[in-house]
Amino acid sequence: MNSLIRVCCISNRVRSMRPDECLDSICNAIDEVRESSPDIIVLPSFALTSAGCGSLFHNIALLDSAKNALDELRLITADMPCFVIAGLVIDDWNKPAPVCAVLHKGELIGFVPAEKSVTMQFDGEYSDKVLPANTVFSVGGCRFTVLSCTPDKLTLKTADILASGCDLVLCPSCAPIYAGYISDVRRAVRLISKSLGCAIALCNGGTGDTSSPHLFGGFAGIYECGDEMRFIAHKNADPETYADIVNADIDLDIIGSQKLGGVYVKPYYTIDVEETKKGILRRIPQNPFLNYSNRDAYISELFALQVSSLMNRLQNSGIQRVVLGISGGLDSTLALLVSARAIACMGLPASNILAVTMPGFGTTDRTYQNALSLIELLGCECREIPIKEACLQHFKDIGHNPDIHDVTYENAQARERTQILLDLANQNGGLVVGTGDLSEEALGWCTFGGDHLANFNVNICLTKNMVRAAVKYAADSDLFEGKEIRSVLKDILNTPVSPELLPADNNGEIVQKTEDILGKYDLHDFFTYYFIKYGFRPVKLYRYACVAFGTQLDAEDIKDKLVLFIKRFFGGQFKRSCAPDAASITETNLLGVNFYMPSDASCKALLEELEDFIV
């Protein structure tokens, strides 16, 4: 896990004209974070002086006291192998100059001028310590720069950030606060880190400073490619708190996959990472595809985009009828709901949807009745076409024993259903709406030439859990009126996921449960996200999964399922290479416009890494 860099932001309490008290607050905080082995410690600008001293910054006594505090901080952190960045004001030819001191193992590496500093022209003890404002440093391969400016000015610094080619931007600041300021800053910094594909460590100081004419307040946050990893703002209810501290592990693999450009600036000073860190200081959600603060709003927008994509295809092609197979499962249910909404928005009757139920050898009464009920409640044209006899004739034609429930037995049913849908679309001048989802696409869990085919697929950018969330959204919202339809949707949500290609048991219950065969979709979707978005290597996929699922799944089982995922992901690429048209409506998916790999690529190197790795 040497791609993880631990960043610690400390927004210490300050007091005007008392660098000694400022230092005490810093020292207490450093004692608290010392055992976590940070690679970088960031303190605010004016951390050793406070920002509210005004004209008193011209007083040499204050500047000497700040310099003495810096010397003490340098000695206190001499046994720590990390970078320490601390803001203070020093004397520049009888003028106060705000700077950020960069320390490492008791050595003063140099001073980076703050935003408002004039050109510094020291000829005394610091003559060789003044660095350009865009100086690049490196720790463990993570290149970073120090931009000491108010957080709201970071937007103006994007060109400088791009020119530095840095993975991480440190922003020590001491901006006055006002109502709404912190919220505005958080939104802006998230946007900058996402658009540039970098990490940003924001550390604003001033807690305890004077409140006239400005009010200062400490806050700190660590951001990575648009994700706010950690954030804290000082609470007035706890005035004795010596510092606000946030720390998090940023991931260079994630940053490298998202960062813009290939600019490289040689670091001025480089250190290695000390491999003494314990655990991982970052939140790793089990469902990264739905990692949104307002999940309901995201699902609502996603559903609207599905509807819009289908409407555009129908309007642009001049087609006014759609055809789709309805099984009573999640995927076909969502595809039908999307189709119903699209047809309604086009001002066409629901009867322009030809919904076909095609019971086969494994169809259960529960899914069959749910399919019929949903079609009727939505007012679609319903067609029931059983496929058993056609499949038995096909088995006879090709010489296959129908008592042997192998892949031929299963795939023949899927292909028979697809043939029916495509022929009905020809017959009715309609468009076949596909139902396959991203989870099935990643695992190749579809029949080539069967449910793999359609004229346009509306679900392919959604994982199984996203499909489930979208159906739940439809059931809970007022998009479709009536208690009956909500009841049917809720029963579909509670039905086990299954292709229903094998006969039911003696009680008529589903025996072919997908997650019993493949493992939990939650885990496979997790692998899919980090593999296709960030290009994680297998061992890292495994370690991240252990953090996310460690309390629920055994480590050996996670490893086994990862091997299965890799084999199926590579083995199923030939299906993705000739998949139906679809709109890319999510940030991370397997459509060819976003992800491409050869259909005959070998996964041998990936599996060998896991084989050599001992759990």
TARA-V887285 format. One record per residue. N is the residue number from 1. RES is the residue in three letters. NEAR is the number of other ideal C-beta (glycine too) atoms within 12 Angstrom. D_FIRST is the distance of its C-alpha to the first C-alpha in whole Angstrom. Layout:
n:N res:RES near:NEAR d_first:D_FIRST
n:N res:RES near:NEAR d_first:D_FIRST
This chain:
n:1 res:MET near:28 d_first:0
n:2 res:ASN near:23 d_first:4
n:3 res:SER near:30 d_first:5
n:4 res:LEU near:38 d_first:6
n:5 res:ILE near:46 d_first:9
n:6 res:ARG near:47 d_first:11
n:7 res:VAL near:52 d_first:15
n:8 res:CYS near:44 d_first:18
n:9 res:CYS near:48 d_first:21
n:10 res:ILE near:51 d_first:25
n:11 res:SER near:52 d_first:28
n:12 res:ASN near:50 d_first:30
n:13 res:ARG near:37 d_first:34
n:14 res:VAL near:46 d_first:36
n:15 res:ARG near:30 d_first:40
n:16 res:SER near:29 d_first:42
n:17 res:MET near:26 d_first:44
n:18 res:ARG near:25 d_first:42
n:19 res:PRO near:38 d_first:39
n:20 res:ASP near:23 d_first:39
n:21 res:GLU near:25 d_first:38
n:22 res:CYS near:48 d_first:35
n:23 res:LEU near:38 d_first:34
n:24 res:ASP near:25 d_first:34
n:25 res:SER near:40 d_first:32
n:26 res:ILE near:45 d_first:29
n:27 res:CYS near:31 d_first:29
n:28 res:ASN near:22 d_first:29
n:29 res:ALA near:42 d_first:26
n:30 res:ILE near:37 d_first:24
n:31 res:ASP near:20 d_first:25
n:32 res:GLU near:22 d_first:24
n:33 res:VAL near:35 d_first:20
n:34 res:ARG near:24 d_first:20
n:35 res:GLU near:16 d_first:18
n:36 res:SER near:30 d_first:16
n:37 res:SER near:28 d_first:15
n:38 res:PRO near:42 d_first:15
n:39 res:ASP near:44 d_first:14
n:40 res:ILE near:50 d_first:17
n:41 res:ILE near:47 d_first:20
n:42 res:VAL near:54 d_first:22
n:43 res:LEU near:55 d_first:26
n:44 res:PRO near:55 d_first:29
n:45 res:SER near:48 d_first:31
n:46 res:PHE near:51 d_first:34
n:47 res:ALA near:55 d_first:32
n:48 res:LEU near:51 d_first:34
n:49 res:THR near:51 d_first:38
n:50 res:SER near:44 d_first:38
n:51 res:ALA near:45 d_first:39
n:52 res:GLY near:29 d_first:42
n:53 res:CYS near:33 d_first:44
n:54 res:GLY near:21 d_first:46
n:55 res:SER near:11 d_first:49
n:56 res:LEU near:22 d_first:48
n:57 res:PHE near:31 d_first:45
n:58 res:HIS near:17 d_first:48
n:59 res:ASN near:20 d_first:48
n:60 res:ILE near:18 d_first:47
n:61 res:ALA near:17 d_first:47
n:62 res:LEU near:31 d_first:44
n:63 res:LEU near:31 d_first:42
n:64 res:ASP near:19 d_first:43
n:65 res:SER near:32 d_first:42
n:66 res:ALA near:41 d_first:38
n:67 res:LYS near:33 d_first:38
n:68 res:ASN near:22 d_first:38
n:69 res:ALA near:38 d_first:36
n:70 res:LEU near:40 d_first:33
n:71 res:ASP near:26 d_first:34
n:72 res:GLU near:26 d_first:34
n:73 res:LEU near:39 d_first:30
n:74 res:ARG near:28 d_first:29
n:75 res:LEU near:21 d_first:30
n:76 res:ILE near:26 d_first:29
n:77 res:THR near:38 d_first:25
n:78 res:ALA near:19 d_first:26
n:79 res:ASP near:17 d_first:24
n:80 res:MET near:32 d_first:21
n:81 res:PRO near:28 d_first:18
n:82 res:CYS near:38 d_first:18
n:83 res:PHE near:47 d_first:20
n:84 res:VAL near:50 d_first:23
n:85 res:ILE near:53 d_first:25
n:86 res:ALA near:57 d_first:28
n:87 res:GLY near:52 d_first:31
n:88 res:LEU near:52 d_first:35
n:89 res:VAL near:46 d_first:38
n:90 res:ILE near:44 d_first:39
n:91 res:ASP near:30 d_first:43
n:92 res:ASP near:29 d_first:43
n:93 res:TRP near:17 d_first:47
n:94 res:ASN near:15 d_first:48
n:95 res:LYS near:20 d_first:46
n:96 res:PRO near:31 d_first:43
n:97 res:ALA near:37 d_first:40
n:98 res:PRO near:42 d_first:37
n:99 res:VAL near:44 d_first:34
n:100 res:CYS near:49 d_first:30
n:101 res:ALA near:46 d_first:29
n:102 res:VAL near:45 d_first:26
n:103 res:LEU near:40 d_first:25
n:104 res:HIS near:31 d_first:23
n:105 res:LYS near:22 d_first:24
n:106 res:GLY near:20 d_first:27
n:107 res:GLU near:21 d_first:28
n:108 res:LEU near:34 d_first:29
n:109 res:ILE near:32 d_first:28
n:110 res:GLY near:29 d_first:30
n:111 res:PHE near:39 d_first:31
n:112 res:VAL near:43 d_first:31
n:113 res:PRO near:36 d_first:34
n:114 res:ALA near:39 d_first:34
n:115 res:GLU near:30 d_first:35
n:116 res:LYS near:24 d_first:39
n:117 res:SER near:29 d_first:39
n:118 res:VAL near:17 d_first:41
n:119 res:THR near:13 d_first:41
n:120 res:MET near:29 d_first:40
n:121 res:GLN near:17 d_first:43
n:122 res:PHE near:24 d_first:42
n:123 res:ASP near:13 d_first:44
n:124 res:GLY near:16 d_first:43
n:125 res:GLU near:14 d_first:41
n:126 res:TYR near:26 d_first:38
n:127 res:SER near:14 d_first:39
n:128 res:ASP near:14 d_first:36
n:129 res:LYS near:30 d_first:34
n:130 res:VAL near:31 d_first:34
n:131 res:LEU near:30 d_first:32
n:132 res:PRO near:20 d_first:32
n:133 res:ALA near:29 d_first:31
n:134 res:ASN near:28 d_first:29
n:135 res:THR near:33 d_first:27
n:136 res:VAL near:34 d_first:23
n:137 res:PHE near:41 d_first:21
n:138 res:SER near:32 d_first:17
n:139 res:VAL near:38 d_first:14
n:140 res:GLY near:35 d_first:11
n:141 res:GLY near:26 d_first:13
n:142 res:CYS near:43 d_first:13
n:143 res:ARG near:37 d_first:17
n:144 res:PHE near:44 d_first:19
n:145 res:THR near:44 d_first:23
n:146 res:VAL near:50 d_first:25
n:147 res:LEU near:44 d_first:28
n:148 res:SER near:49 d_first:30
n:149 res:CYS near:37 d_first:32
n:150 res:THR near:36 d_first:33
n:151 res:PRO near:44 d_first:31
n:152 res:ASP near:28 d_first:33
n:153 res:LYS near:23 d_first:34
n:154 res:LEU near:40 d_first:30
n:155 res:THR near:26 d_first:32
n:156 res:LEU near:16 d_first:34
n:157 res:LYS near:33 d_first:31
n:158 res:THR near:27 d_first:29
n:159 res:ALA near:17 d_first:31
n:160 res:ASP near:30 d_first:29
n:161 res:ILE near:39 d_first:26
n:162 res:LEU near:23 d_first:26
n:163 res:ALA near:22 d_first:28
n:164 res:SER near:36 d_first:25
n:165 res:GLY near:30 d_first:22
n:166 res:CYS near:44 d_first:20
n:167 res:ASP near:46 d_first:17
n:168 res:LEU near:51 d_first:18
n:169 res:VAL near:49 d_first:21
n:170 res:LEU near:53 d_first:22
n:171 res:CYS near:54 d_first:26
n:172 res:PRO near:51 d_first:27
n:173 res:SER near:51 d_first:31
n:174 res:CYS near:49 d_first:34
n:175 res:ALA near:38 d_first:35
n:176 res:PRO near:27 d_first:38
n:177 res:ILE near:32 d_first:38
n:178 res:TYR near:16 d_first:40
n:179 res:ALA near:10 d_first:40
n:180 res:GLY near:11 d_first:38
n:181 res:TYR near:25 d_first:36
n:182 res:ILE near:30 d_first:33
n:183 res:SER near:20 d_first:33
n:184 res:ASP near:21 d_first:34
n:185 res:VAL near:36 d_first:31
n:186 res:ARG near:33 d_first:28
n:187 res:ARG near:24 d_first:30
n:188 res:ALA near:30 d_first:30
n:189 res:VAL near:46 d_first:26
n:190 res:ARG near:31 d_first:25
n:191 res:LEU near:21 d_first:27
n:192 res:ILE near:37 d_first:26
n:193 res:SER near:40 d_first:22
n:194 res:LYS near:26 d_first:23
n:195 res:SER near:22 d_first:25
n:196 res:LEU near:36 d_first:24
n:197 res:GLY near:33 d_first:20
n:198 res:CYS near:48 d_first:19
n:199 res:ALA near:50 d_first:17
n:200 res:ILE near:54 d_first:20
n:201 res:ALA near:53 d_first:20
n:202 res:LEU near:51 d_first:24
n:203 res:CYS near:56 d_first:26
n:204 res:ASN near:50 d_first:30
n:205 res:GLY near:52 d_first:32
n:206 res:GLY near:43 d_first:35
n:207 res:THR near:43 d_first:35
n:208 res:GLY near:36 d_first:39
n:209 res:ASP near:39 d_first:40
n:210 res:THR near:24 d_first:44
n:211 res:SER near:18 d_first:44
n:212 res:SER near:11 d_first:47
n:213 res:PRO near:12 d_first:47
n:214 res:HIS near:20 d_first:44
n:215 res:LEU near:24 d_first:42
n:216 res:PHE near:36 d_first:38
n:217 res:GLY near:35 d_first:35
n:218 res:GLY near:50 d_first:32
n:219 res:PHE near:40 d_first:29
n:220 res:ALA near:49 d_first:25
n:221 res:GLY near:41 d_first:23
n:222 res:ILE near:45 d_first:19
n:223 res:TYR near:44 d_first:19
n:224 res:GLU near:43 d_first:17
n:225 res:CYS near:35 d_first:19
n:226 res:GLY near:27 d_first:22
n:227 res:ASP near:35 d_first:20
n:228 res:GLU near:35 d_first:21
n:229 res:MET near:40 d_first:18
n:230 res:ARG near:32 d_first:20
n:231 res:PHE near:34 d_first:24
n:232 res:ILE near:31 d_first:26
n:233 res:ALA near:29 d_first:30
n:234 res:HIS near:36 d_first:32
n:235 res:LYS near:15 d_first:35
n:236 res:ASN near:16 d_first:38
n:237 res:ALA near:8 d_first:39
n:238 res:ASP near:15 d_first:37
n:239 res:PRO near:13 d_first:38
n:240 res:GLU near:14 d_first:37
n:241 res:THR near:24 d_first:33
n:242 res:TYR near:29 d_first:32
n:243 res:ALA near:40 d_first:29
n:244 res:ASP near:38 d_first:27
n:245 res:ILE near:39 d_first:24
n:246 res:VAL near:37 d_first:21
n:247 res:ASN near:42 d_first:17
n:248 res:ALA near:41 d_first:14
n:249 res:ASP near:43 d_first:10
n:250 res:ILE near:46 d_first:11
n:251 res:ASP near:44 d_first:9
n:252 res:LEU near:38 d_first:10
n:253 res:ASP near:32 d_first:10
n:254 res:ILE near:38 d_first:12
n:255 res:ILE near:39 d_first:14
n:256 res:GLY near:28 d_first:15
n:257 res:SER near:24 d_first:16
n:258 res:GLN near:28 d_first:19
n:259 res:LYS near:34 d_first:20
n:260 res:LEU near:25 d_first:23
n:261 res:GLY near:20 d_first:24
n:262 res:GLY near:10 d_first:23
n:263 res:VAL near:22 d_first:24
n:264 res:TYR near:15 d_first:23
n:265 res:VAL near:24 d_first:24
n:266 res:LYS near:14 d_first:24
n:267 res:PRO near:28 d_first:22
n:268 res:TYR near:25 d_first:25
n:269 res:TYR near:26 d_first:23
n:270 res:THR near:19 d_first:19
n:271 res:ILE near:29 d_first:17
n:272 res:ASP near:19 d_first:14
n:273 res:VAL near:28 d_first:11
n:274 res:GLU near:23 d_first:12
n:275 res:GLU near:14 d_first:9
n:276 res:THR near:17 d_first:12
n:277 res:LYS near:28 d_first:10
n:278 res:LYS near:13 d_first:11
n:279 res:GLY near:20 d_first:10
n:280 res:ILE near:27 d_first:9
n:281 res:LEU near:30 d_first:12
n:282 res:ARG near:32 d_first:13
n:283 res:ARG near:21 d_first:15
n:284 res:ILE near:31 d_first:14
n:285 res:PRO near:25 d_first:18
n:286 res:GLN near:30 d_first:19
n:287 res:ASN near:28 d_first:21
n:288 res:PRO near:33 d_first:20
n:289 res:PHE near:40 d_first:23
n:290 res:LEU near:33 d_first:25
n:291 res:ASN near:27 d_first:23
n:292 res:TYR near:23 d_first:26
n:293 res:SER near:14 d_first:28
n:294 res:ASN near:11 d_first:31
n:295 res:ARG near:21 d_first:30
n:296 res:ASP near:18 d_first:34
n:297 res:ALA near:16 d_first:35
n:298 res:TYR near:25 d_first:32
n:299 res:ILE near:32 d_first:33
n:300 res:SER near:24 d_first:37
n:301 res:GLU near:20 d_first:36
n:302 res:LEU near:37 d_first:34
n:303 res:PHE near:39 d_first:37
n:304 res:ALA near:25 d_first:40
n:305 res:LEU near:29 d_first:38
n:306 res:GLN near:46 d_first:38
n:307 res:VAL near:33 d_first:42
n:308 res:SER near:22 d_first:42
n:309 res:SER near:35 d_first:41
n:310 res:LEU near:45 d_first:43
n:311 res:MET near:32 d_first:46
n:312 res:ASN near:23 d_first:45
n:313 res:ARG near:32 d_first:45
n:314 res:LEU near:33 d_first:48
n:315 res:GLN near:19 d_first:50
n:316 res:ASN near:14 d_first:49
n:317 res:SER near:19 d_first:50
n:318 res:GLY near:12 d_first:54
n:319 res:ILE near:28 d_first:53
n:320 res:GLN near:24 d_first:54
n:321 res:ARG near:33 d_first:53
n:322 res:VAL near:46 d_first:50
n:323 res:VAL near:43 d_first:49
n:324 res:LEU near:55 d_first:47
n:325 res:GLY near:50 d_first:46
n:326 res:ILE near:49 d_first:46
n:327 res:SER near:46 d_first:44
n:328 res:GLY near:41 d_first:44
n:329 res:GLY near:46 d_first:40
n:330 res:LEU near:46 d_first:38
n:331 res:ASP near:47 d_first:37
n:332 res:SER near:43 d_first:41
n:333 res:THR near:46 d_first:42
n:334 res:LEU near:48 d_first:40
n:335 res:ALA near:50 d_first:41
n:336 res:LEU near:53 d_first:44
n:337 res:LEU near:47 d_first:44
n:338 res:VAL near:47 d_first:43
n:339 res:SER near:50 d_first:46
n:340 res:ALA near:42 d_first:48
n:341 res:ARG near:34 d_first:47
n:342 res:ALA near:39 d_first:47
n:343 res:ILE near:36 d_first:50
n:344 res:ALA near:25 d_first:52
n:345 res:CYS near:21 d_first:50
n:346 res:MET near:26 d_first:52
n:347 res:GLY near:13 d_first:55
n:348 res:LEU near:24 d_first:56
n:349 res:PRO near:16 d_first:57
n:350 res:ALA near:30 d_first:54
n:351 res:SER near:23 d_first:56
n:352 res:ASN near:29 d_first:55
n:353 res:ILE near:43 d_first:52
n:354 res:LEU near:37 d_first:53
n:355 res:ALA near:45 d_first:51
n:356 res:VAL near:41 d_first:51
n:357 res:THR near:37 d_first:50
n:358 res:MET near:42 d_first:50
n:359 res:PRO near:33 d_first:50
n:360 res:GLY near:38 d_first:49
n:361 res:PHE near:31 d_first:49
n:362 res:GLY near:35 d_first:46
n:363 res:THR near:36 d_first:47
n:364 res:THR near:32 d_first:48
n:365 res:ASP near:20 d_first:50
n:366 res:ARG near:27 d_first:48
n:367 res:THR near:39 d_first:46
n:368 res:TYR near:28 d_first:49
n:369 res:GLN near:24 d_first:51
n:370 res:ASN near:36 d_first:48
n:371 res:ALA near:39 d_first:48
n:372 res:LEU near:27 d_first:52
n:373 res:SER near:31 d_first:52
n:374 res:LEU near:46 d_first:49
n:375 res:ILE near:36 d_first:51
n:376 res:GLU near:24 d_first:54
n:377 res:LEU near:28 d_first:53
n:378 res:LEU near:38 d_first:52
n:379 res:GLY near:24 d_first:55
n:380 res:CYS near:36 d_first:54
n:381 res:GLU near:28 d_first:56
n:382 res:CYS near:27 d_first:55
n:383 res:ARG near:28 d_first:55
n:384 res:GLU near:21 d_first:55
n:385 res:ILE near:26 d_first:55
n:386 res:PRO near:21 d_first:54
n:387 res:ILE near:34 d_first:52
n:388 res:LYS near:23 d_first:53
n:389 res:GLU near:17 d_first:56
n:390 res:ALA near:24 d_first:55
n:391 res:CYS near:34 d_first:52
n:392 res:LEU near:22 d_first:55
n:393 res:GLN near:15 d_first:57
n:394 res:HIS near:22 d_first:54
n:395 res:PHE near:27 d_first:53
n:396 res:LYS near:14 d_first:56
n:397 res:ASP near:12 d_first:56
n:398 res:ILE near:16 d_first:53
n:399 res:GLY near:10 d_first:54
n:400 res:HIS near:21 d_first:51
n:401 res:ASN near:13 d_first:52
n:402 res:PRO near:26 d_first:51
n:403 res:ASP near:11 d_first:51
n:404 res:ILE near:14 d_first:48
n:405 res:HIS near:21 d_first:45
n:406 res:ASP near:15 d_first:42
n:407 res:VAL near:18 d_first:40
n:408 res:THR near:22 d_first:44
n:409 res:TYR near:31 d_first:45
n:410 res:GLU near:33 d_first:43
n:411 res:ASN near:28 d_first:42
n:412 res:ALA near:34 d_first:46
n:413 res:GLN near:40 d_first:46
n:414 res:ALA near:37 d_first:43
n:415 res:ARG near:31 d_first:45
n:416 res:GLU near:36 d_first:49
n:417 res:ARG near:45 d_first:47
n:418 res:THR near:35 d_first:46
n:419 res:GLN near:28 d_first:49
n:420 res:ILE near:33 d_first:51
n:421 res:LEU near:42 d_first:49
n:422 res:LEU near:29 d_first:50
n:423 res:ASP near:20 d_first:53
n:424 res:LEU near:30 d_first:54
n:425 res:ALA near:31 d_first:52
n:426 res:ASN near:18 d_first:55
n:427 res:GLN near:16 d_first:58
n:428 res:ASN near:23 d_first:57
n:429 res:GLY near:19 d_first:56
n:430 res:GLY near:36 d_first:52
n:431 res:LEU near:40 d_first:49
n:432 res:VAL near:42 d_first:46
n:433 res:VAL near:52 d_first:43
n:434 res:GLY near:44 d_first:40
n:435 res:THR near:49 d_first:38
n:436 res:GLY near:50 d_first:35
n:437 res:ASP near:46 d_first:32
n:438 res:LEU near:43 d_first:28
n:439 res:SER near:45 d_first:27
n:440 res:GLU near:42 d_first:30
n:441 res:GLU near:42 d_first:29
n:442 res:ALA near:46 d_first:26
n:443 res:LEU near:39 d_first:27
n:444 res:GLY near:32 d_first:30
n:445 res:TRP near:39 d_first:32
n:446 res:CYS near:40 d_first:35
n:447 res:THR near:28 d_first:38
n:448 res:PHE near:25 d_first:38
n:449 res:GLY near:22 d_first:42
n:450 res:GLY near:36 d_first:42
n:451 res:ASP near:47 d_first:40
n:452 res:HIS near:30 d_first:38
n:453 res:LEU near:31 d_first:41
n:454 res:ALA near:38 d_first:42
n:455 res:ASN near:30 d_first:44
n:456 res:PHE near:37 d_first:41
n:457 res:ASN near:44 d_first:38
n:458 res:VAL near:50 d_first:38
n:459 res:ASN near:50 d_first:35
n:460 res:ILE near:44 d_first:32
n:461 res:CYS near:39 d_first:30
n:462 res:LEU near:48 d_first:30
n:463 res:THR near:44 d_first:28
n:464 res:LYS near:41 d_first:30
n:465 res:ASN near:35 d_first:29
n:466 res:MET near:43 d_first:30
n:467 res:VAL near:44 d_first:33
n:468 res:ARG near:35 d_first:34
n:469 res:ALA near:31 d_first:33
n:470 res:ALA near:48 d_first:36
n:471 res:VAL near:44 d_first:38
n:472 res:LYS near:29 d_first:38
n:473 res:TYR near:34 d_first:38
n:474 res:ALA near:39 d_first:41
n:475 res:ALA near:33 d_first:43
n:476 res:ASP near:20 d_first:42
n:477 res:SER near:23 d_first:44
n:478 res:ASP near:12 d_first:47
n:479 res:LEU near:28 d_first:46
n:480 res:PHE near:30 d_first:48
n:481 res:GLU near:16 d_first:51
n:482 res:GLY near:18 d_first:52
n:483 res:LYS near:12 d_first:51
n:484 res:GLU near:18 d_first:52
n:485 res:ILE near:31 d_first:49
n:486 res:ARG near:26 d_first:47
n:487 res:SER near:19 d_first:48
n:488 res:VAL near:34 d_first:47
n:489 res:LEU near:35 d_first:44
n:490 res:LYS near:22 d_first:42
n:491 res:ASP near:25 d_first:44
n:492 res:ILE near:37 d_first:42
n:493 res:LEU near:29 d_first:38
n:494 res:ASN near:20 d_first:39
n:495 res:THR near:32 d_first:40
n:496 res:PRO near:27 d_first:37
n:497 res:VAL near:36 d_first:35
n:498 res:SER near:31 d_first:37
n:499 res:PRO near:41 d_first:39
n:500 res:GLU near:41 d_first:42
n:501 res:LEU near:41 d_first:43
n:502 res:LEU near:28 d_first:44
n:503 res:PRO near:24 d_first:47
n:504 res:ALA near:25 d_first:46
n:505 res:ASP near:13 d_first:47
n:506 res:ASN near:7 d_first:51
n:507 res:ASN near:10 d_first:50
n:508 res:GLY near:17 d_first:49
n:509 res:GLU near:20 d_first:45
n:510 res:ILE near:30 d_first:42
n:511 res:VAL near:23 d_first:41
n:512 res:GLN near:31 d_first:39
n:513 res:LYS near:25 d_first:36
n:514 res:THR near:30 d_first:33
n:515 res:GLU near:24 d_first:30
n:516 res:ASP near:15 d_first:32
n:517 res:ILE near:23 d_first:31
n:518 res:LEU near:32 d_first:28
n:519 res:GLY near:31 d_first:26
n:520 res:LYS near:32 d_first:25
n:521 res:TYR near:39 d_first:25
n:522 res:ASP near:32 d_first:23
n:523 res:LEU near:41 d_first:20
n:524 res:HIS near:45 d_first:21
n:525 res:ASP near:46 d_first:22
n:526 res:PHE near:42 d_first:18
n:527 res:PHE near:46 d_first:17
n:528 res:THR near:44 d_first:19
n:529 res:TYR near:41 d_first:18
n:530 res:TYR near:37 d_first:15
n:531 res:PHE near:36 d_first:16
n:532 res:ILE near:34 d_first:19
n:533 res:LYS near:29 d_first:18
n:534 res:TYR near:31 d_first:15
n:535 res:GLY near:23 d_first:14
n:536 res:PHE near:34 d_first:11
n:537 res:ARG near:27 d_first:11
n:538 res:PRO near:34 d_first:12
n:539 res:VAL near:28 d_first:9
n:540 res:LYS near:31 d_first:7
n:541 res:LEU near:40 d_first:11
n:542 res:TYR near:38 d_first:11
n:543 res:ARG near:33 d_first:9
n:544 res:TYR near:37 d_first:10
n:545 res:ALA near:42 d_first:13
n:546 res:CYS near:31 d_first:13
n:547 res:VAL near:29 d_first:13
n:548 res:ALA near:30 d_first:15
n:549 res:PHE near:31 d_first:18
n:550 res:GLY near:21 d_first:17
n:551 res:THR near:11 d_first:20
n:552 res:GLN near:17 d_first:22
n:553 res:LEU near:24 d_first:21
n:554 res:ASP near:17 d_first:20
n:555 res:ALA near:21 d_first:17
n:556 res:GLU near:16 d_first:19
n:557 res:ASP near:21 d_first:21
n:558 res:ILE near:36 d_first:18
n:559 res:LYS near:32 d_first:17
n:560 res:ASP near:23 d_first:20
n:561 res:LYS near:36 d_first:21
n:562 res:LEU near:43 d_first:18
n:563 res:VAL near:29 d_first:20
n:564 res:LEU near:29 d_first:23
n:565 res:PHE near:42 d_first:21
n:566 res:ILE near:38 d_first:20
n:567 res:LYS near:25 d_first:24
n:568 res:ARG near:30 d_first:26
n:569 res:PHE near:39 d_first:24
n:570 res:PHE near:29 d_first:25
n:571 res:GLY near:24 d_first:28
n:572 res:GLY near:35 d_first:29
n:573 res:GLN near:30 d_first:29
n:574 res:PHE near:20 d_first:32
n:575 res:LYS near:30 d_first:34
n:576 res:ARG near:39 d_first:32
n:577 res:SER near:22 d_first:33
n:578 res:CYS near:15 d_first:36
n:579 res:ALA near:38 d_first:36
n:580 res:PRO near:33 d_first:38
n:581 res:ASP near:26 d_first:39
n:582 res:ALA near:37 d_first:37
n:583 res:ALA near:30 d_first:36
n:584 res:SER near:22 d_first:32
n:585 res:ILE near:32 d_first:32
n:586 res:THR near:36 d_first:29
n:587 res:GLU near:25 d_first:26
n:588 res:THR near:29 d_first:24
n:589 res:ASN near:34 d_first:26
n:590 res:LEU near:39 d_first:27
n:591 res:LEU near:27 d_first:30
n:592 res:GLY near:20 d_first:30
n:593 res:VAL near:16 d_first:31
n:594 res:ASN near:21 d_first:27
n:595 res:PHE near:28 d_first:25
n:596 res:TYR near:15 d_first:27
n:597 res:MET near:24 d_first:26
n:598 res:PRO near:12 d_first:29
n:599 res:SER near:19 d_first:30
n:600 res:ASP near:11 d_first:30
n:601 res:ALA near:19 d_first:26
n:602 res:SER near:16 d_first:25
n:603 res:CYS near:27 d_first:22
n:604 res:LYS near:14 d_first:22
n:605 res:ALA near:15 d_first:19
n:606 res:LEU near:30 d_first:17
n:607 res:LEU near:25 d_first:18
n:608 res:GLU near:16 d_first:18
n:609 res:GLU near:22 d_first:14
n:610 res:LEU near:31 d_first:15
n:611 res:GLU near:19 d_first:18
n:612 res:ASP near:13 d_first:16
n:613 res:PHE near:23 d_first:13
n:614 res:ILE near:11 d_first:15
n:615 res:VAL near:20 d_first:15
